[in-house]
Amino acid sequence: MKLRTKVWTAALAAAMVSIVLALGGVGVVVSRTKVSPEAIELSVIHADDAVERAWKLPAAASFRHEVSWQSNASLCGPSSLANVFRSFGEDATSERSVLAGTGLCWTGFCIMGLTLDELAGLARAKTRHSVTVLRDMSAEEFREHLKRSNDPAHRYTINFDRKMIFGAGGGHHSPIGGYLENEDLVFVLDVNRDYRPWLIERTRLFDAMNTWDGDKKRGMLLIE
């Protein structure tokens, strides 16, 4: 009976993956629209000198100039947690280890992606640190949290709408590396290899975060 159950489970997983591929890949299922390299470069700051200064911020330095990229378009949430946990020196430092034993995304895809609350639940299952969901913030409250993002005891991940920044794309999770307060620029450690870490004006990132995902606003996770 156990063998039969395993066979059926494997068959179901294979069937789901086949459906995803038949629809044109997981990017279709999770409603991601491809953003051109030109649009990426025009939308955010990738200048080497600015990014290098951002990497020297206290919390950003704990990531050691390294981002582990998401393995497919649906896994930005688990990938973000894996990078944050690595920066804290914890054990769950890959998508696979973050998801292990949770029952989430068991096909290798997070169909429709993970909401902010789902990501918070996943984080709480895998870290000894406290995890707080932050949403419905004012622009000033957002700014105060960004100031705290430079404290090595704190890590933030942000859930935002790519379309608000890049003109296309859907919801996305990535860690925040820190805040260049004098220039009012936020350092986003984008877990998508095509985007790479970038800087953006605080107000633009706030607008992209202050959007709806279903019946709730997007927001941030504070892990401390």
Residue pairs with C-beta under 8 A, 6 or more apart in sequence:
13 106
13 107
16 107
16 109
16 111
17 107
17 108
17 109
20 26
20 28
20 29
20 109
20 111
23 29
25 73
26 72
26 73
26 74
26 109
27 33
27 34
27 73
29 74
29 109
29 111
29 112
30 73
30 74
30 109
30 110
30 111
30 112
30 113
30 170
31 112
31 170
31 171
32 73
32 162
32 169
32 170
33 163
33 168
33 169
33 170
34 168
34 169
35 162
35 166
35 167
35 168
35 169
35 194
35 195
37 194
39 166
39 167
39 168
40 166
40 194
40 195
43 165
43 166
43 167
44 165
44 166
44 188
44 195
44 198
44 199
44 200
45 51
45 185
45 198
45 199
45 200
46 196
46 198
46 199
47 199
50 180
50 185
50 199
51 187
51 197
51 198
51 199
53 180
54 60
54 177
54 178
54 180
54 185
54 187
54 197
54 199
55 61
55 63
55 65
55 177
55 187
55 197
57 150
57 177
57 178
57 179
57 180
57 187
58 150
58 151
58 152
58 178
59 87
59 149
59 150
59 151
59 152
59 154
59 155
59 177
59 178
60 177
60 178
60 187
60 189
61 152
62 87
62 88
62 152
63 83
63 86
63 87
63 175
63 177
63 189
64 87
67 83
67 189
67 190
67 191
67 196
67 197
68 79
68 82
68 83
68 86
68 93
68 94
68 191
69 79
69 191
69 192
69 193
70 76
70 78
70 79
70 95
70 191
70 192
70 193
71 79
71 95
72 108
72 109
73 192
74 105
74 109
74 110
74 111
74 112
74 113
75 95
75 105
75 109
75 110
76 113
76 172
76 173
76 174
76 191
76 192
77 110
77 113
77 114
77 118
77 119
77 122
77 157
77 173
78 95
78 98
78 99
78 105
78 110
78 114
78 122
79 95
79 173
79 191
80 119
80 157
80 173
80 174
80 175
80 191
81 92
81 98
81 119
81 122
81 123
81 126
81 127
81 157
82 92
82 93
82 94
82 95
82 97
82 98
83 175
83 189
83 191
84 155
84 157
84 175
84 223
85 91
85 92
85 93
85 98
85 126
85 127
86 93
87 155
87 175
88 127
88 129
88 155
88 223
90 126
90 127
90 128
91 97
92 98
92 100
92 126
92 127
97 126
98 122
98 126
99 105
99 106
99 122
101 125
102 122
102 125
102 126
104 110
104 114
104 118
104 122
105 111
105 114
113 170
113 171
114 122
114 173
115 159
115 213
115 214
115 216
116 133
116 135
116 159
116 173
116 213
116 216
116 218
116 219
116 220
116 221
117 133
117 216
119 157
119 159
119 173
119 221
120 131
120 132
120 133
120 221
123 131
123 221
123 223
124 131
127 223
129 223
129 224
130 223
130 224
131 221
131 222
131 223
132 221
132 222
132 223
132 224
133 219
133 221
134 145
134 219
134 220
134 221
134 222
135 216
135 217
135 218
135 219
135 220
136 217
136 219
137 145
137 210
137 219
137 220
139 203
139 206
142 202
142 206
142 209
143 202
145 156
145 220
145 222
146 176
146 179
146 181
146 186
146 202
147 179
147 181
148 154
149 155
149 156
149 176
149 177
149 178
149 179
150 178
150 179
153 224
154 222
154 223
154 224
155 175
155 176
155 222
155 223
155 224
156 175
156 176
156 220
156 221
156 222
156 223
157 173
157 174
157 175
157 176
157 220
157 221
157 223
158 173
158 174
158 175
158 176
158 188
158 205
158 209
158 219
158 220
159 171
159 172
159 173
159 209
159 213
159 218
159 219
159 220
160 171
160 172
160 205
160 208
160 209
160 211
160 218
161 169
161 170
161 171
161 172
161 208
161 209
161 211
161 218
162 168
162 169
162 170
162 171
162 172
162 208
163 169
163 170
164 204
164 207
164 208
164 211
165 200
165 204
165 205
165 208
171 213
171 218
172 190
172 192
173 191
174 188
174 189
174 190
174 191
174 192
175 188
175 189
175 191
176 186
176 187
176 188
176 189
176 220
177 187
177 188
177 189
177 197
178 186
178 187
179 185
179 186
179 187
179 202
180 186
180 187
180 199
184 201
184 202
184 203
185 199
185 200
185 201
185 202
186 199
186 200
186 201
186 202
186 205
187 197
187 198
187 199
188 197
188 198
188 199
188 200
188 205
189 197
190 196
190 197
190 198
209 218
209 219
209 220
210 217
210 218
211 217
211 218
212 218
